[in-house]
């Protein structure tokens, strides 16, 4: 029996054109230039970590000796932070659902979706800290300003996340309901909502976790909660107390993450 070796003829590898090489080189040069500019614009100075290592060591030593003497006061501030996050998230979901439907191209016409989307873009583009400063000027210092700041900013995020879920639905059930002579509202209630509800629950839980952290930061500018206490301890160089506050925040966020995972596992 004779064996015939057949050598496959492979096509030559594609040769990049001169123009594509120049474009890639230009893009690489532009990326390097942007990185160099950002380095100097942000005043990057790794050597400063070495020069200030003693100060950082002293600060770290104080933080790692948390003082829980006033733990009841810190716990009260943490509960206030949770209250801010709860109401900020709840209001955002209530108002975000209709805005999400108005942002969905498969629900609303283009002349509605375009301006509503741009409005939601504006709410997301402005950080909650900026909104907190605005509402503090309007309603004064305290947790209510924090609630309003989270509510407005989170509404823009919820509307975007919810609308993307709506646009990815299966249109079969909606068309079947439409064939029965149902109204537009009935199509949404019975054809759209059941499909997106698990995703909406997941997005809501995630945003609530994020808002707890954001509510902590809002206190630094006067938005209420434990952040105000943390700011006071840092400004008075009470680093042991500040370390205790951070421990409470970490424990709270971790507990919420565990609870959120269990809820998602049950309903999603």
N, C-alpha and C positions, 0 to 999 in steps of 0.2 A: 504494500500500500504506500503510495507516495503522498507526501504532505506538501502542499503548496503554501508558502508564506505570502500573505497578501499585506503589503504595507499601505496603510491608509495615508492618503495625501491630505494633509491639513492645510487649510487656507492660511495665508500669511497673516500675522497679527495686524490689526488696523494701525495705521500710522496717523498720529495726531497731526492735524494741519498746523501750519505756522500761526494762523490766527487764533486757534484754540489755545496753543501754548502761550501766546502773548496775553490772552485774556486771563488764563489761570495765573500767570506770573503777576499780572497787574492786580488781580484779586488778592493774591498772597501778600504782595507788597502793601496793599491798602489795609489788610488785616493787621499786619505788623505795625504799620503807622498808627492805626487806631489804638493798638495795645500800648505803644510807646507814649502816645498822647495821654491815654487814660492813666498811665503810670505816674506821669508828672502832674496831671490835673488833680489826681487824688492824693498827691503828696506821699506816695509810698516810700517808707523808710524802714526797712527791716532792721537796720542797725539800732533803731530806737528801742526795739524790744530788748536788746542787750544792755543799752545804756540805762534803761529804766527797769531792769530786771529786779533790783532790790525793792523798788516801790511795788511792783507787781507781786513779789513774794510776800510782802507785808500785807497787802490787800487780800491776797488769797488766804493767808493764814487767819485773818480775821473772819473772812467769809466762811471758812471751814470750822468755825467755832460758833455755830448758830446759838443765839440766845432766845429761848422760848418763854422768857419770864412773862411777857404780855401776850401769850398765845391766844387768849380770849379776844383781845382787841384785834389781833391779826385774823383770827377766824371770822370775826364779824365783817372785816373788810373783804375777805374772800367770798363770803356769802353775798355781799353787796355786788361784787364783781360778777358772780354767777347770775344774780338777778338782772344785771345790765345785759348780759349775754343772752339770757332767756328771752327778755322782752324785745331786744334788738333783733334777734333771729325770728321770733314769732311774727312781729310786724312786717319784717322783710318777706317772709313766706306768704303772708296774707295778701300783701300788695304786689308781691313778685309774680304770683300765679297769673292774674289777668294781664300783667305786662308781658309775661312769657308767651301767653297765647297771642297777644298782639304782635310779638316779635317773630312768630313762626310763619314762615312763608307758605306752609301748607294749610294754614288756618285763616290768615288775614291777607288782604291784598297788599301789593307792593307800596301803594301810596300811604298805607298805615304802618307797615313794618319798618320802612326806612326811617321816618322821623322818630319812632318809638325806640328803635335800636340805637340811634344816635344819642337819644336822651339817656338810655341805659349805659352807653359807653361813657358819657360824661360822669355819671354816678360812680362808675368803677374807676375812672381815671383819677378822681380826687380821693386822696387817702382819707381814711377815717379820722386821722389826727387833725387834718385840715377842717373836716366837718365838725370835729369836737371844738376846735377854737371858734368856729363860726357860731355854733349853738351855745357855747359858753358866753359869748358876747350877747346872745339873744335872751337866754333864759338863766344865765348865771352859772356859777360853779356847782358841781354836784352830779349825781348819777343820772339825772334826767337828760342832761346834755350828752352824756355817754350813750344812753339808749338811742337818742335821736341820731347821733353820729353813726352808730352801728346800723341802725335801721335804714338810713338813706344809702350808705355805701353798700350794704349787703343786698339791698333790693336790686341794684344793678347787676350784682354777681348772680343772684338767684334767677333773675329773669333770663340771663344768658344761658346758664346751665339747664334750666327747665325747658327753654325754647329749643335747645339742641336735642333734648330727649324727645320732644314733641315732633320735631322734623324727622326723626329716625324711626317713627312708628310704622307698623304694618298697616297699609291702607285698606286691606281687605275687610276687617270688621267695620271700619267706618263706612265703606261703600255699602256693606250689607245693611247697616242701620239706616243709611240714607235711602236705600231702596224701599224701606217700609214707610216712607213719607215722614220721617222724623225731622224735627227742626235742627238748625245749626247748633243750638245749645244742647239738644239731646245727643247729637253726634259727638260733641265734646265730652259730655258727662258719661256716656255709655260706650263710646268707641275709642276715645283718646285717653281719658284719665286712667282707666284700668290698666292700660299698657305702660304708662309712664310712672304710675304711682310708686312702684318699688325703687326706681331710680331717683325719684323726687325725695323719697325718705332718706336714701343714702346721701344725696347731696345736702339735705337739710342737716343731718347729723354731722356731716363733715364741716359745714359752715358754722354750726354751733360750737364745735371744738375750736375752730379758728377764732370765733368771736370771743371765747373765754380768754384766749391769749391776747386778743386785741383789746378787750376790756381792761386787762391788766395794764397795758401800755397807755390807754386813754387816761388813766389816773395820773400819769406823769404831767399832763397838761391841765389837770383839774376836772377830769371827767368822772370822778368818783371811783369808788372801789379801792382795792388794796394797793393799786398803783400810787395813789396819793400818799399812803403811809410809807411805801417803799421810797418814794421821792424825798419825803421828809427825813427818813433815816439816812439816806445817802448824803443829803445836803448837810446833815449834822454829824457826818462821819461815824455814825453808829453802824459799823459794818457787821457786827455780830447780829444785830436785830435785822439788818437787811438780808443776811444769810438765812435767818429763820423764815423770813417772808418768802424767799425763793424756794425753800424746801416745801412750804405749804402750797405754793403755786404748782410745783412739779408734781407733788402727790395728787393734787386735785385734777390736774390735766391728765395724769396717768389713769386715775380712776374713771374719768369720763371716757377716755379712750377704750378702756376695757368694757365699760357699759355700752358704748356705741357699737363695738364689735359684736356683742351678744345680741343687741337689737337688730343689727343688719343681718346676722346669721339666722334670725328667727323670721324676719319679715321680707327679706330680699332673696 
